[in-house]
Amino acid sequence: MPYQENLKTKCPETLPRLEGNTGQLLAKALLIYQDIYPVCAARHNALVNEINKRERELNNE
């Protein structure tokens, strides 16, 4: 059974870099990370769960 396409989508490899050393610039980068992380983590966790489920099914046959 093939995996869902969204589970095969990689997370961004390039994250925003700090543009300076002020709190405002740090906050700007952290807000972007805050948007990226939940999507990537949810996708990764779903993929791990699917792989574990399939392995359990194979071991029970």
N, C-alpha and C positions, 0 to 999 in steps of 0.2 A: 504494500500500500504506500503510495507516495506521500511525502510530507506536504503540508499546506505551504503555498508560496510565501506567505508572510513570515513563516517560521524560518525560511531560508534566506531572509533578507538580513544583510550584515548591518551592524550598528555603525554609526559614523566613525571613521578612523581618525579624522582630524577634528579636534575640538578647538573652540576659540582660545586664542592666546590672550594673555593680559596685555593690554595696550599701554599700561603705565603702572605706577605704584600708589594710586590713590584708592581710597575706599570706594568711591563711585565706580571706578573702572573694575575693581574686583567684584562689586555687586552686579555689574553688567554681565561679566563672564559667568558668575554663579547662576544668574537667572537663566542664561542659555543652557547651562548644564542641567538646571532644574527641569527644563522642558525636554531635554534629550534623554536623561536617565530613566524615567519611568517607562517610556516607550521601549527602550532597549532592554531594560531589565524584565519587563513583562514578556517580551518576545523570547528572550533567552530562557526564562523560567518555563514558558509554555513548551519550548522545544525540548528542554531537559525532561519535563514531565511526560511528553509524548514518547521520547526515546525510552524512558524507564518503563512506561506502560507497555510498549511493544516488547521490550526485553522480558518483562514478567509474563506476557502472553506466550512468548516463545518457550520460556522455561517451563510453563505449565502444560504444554502440549505433549 
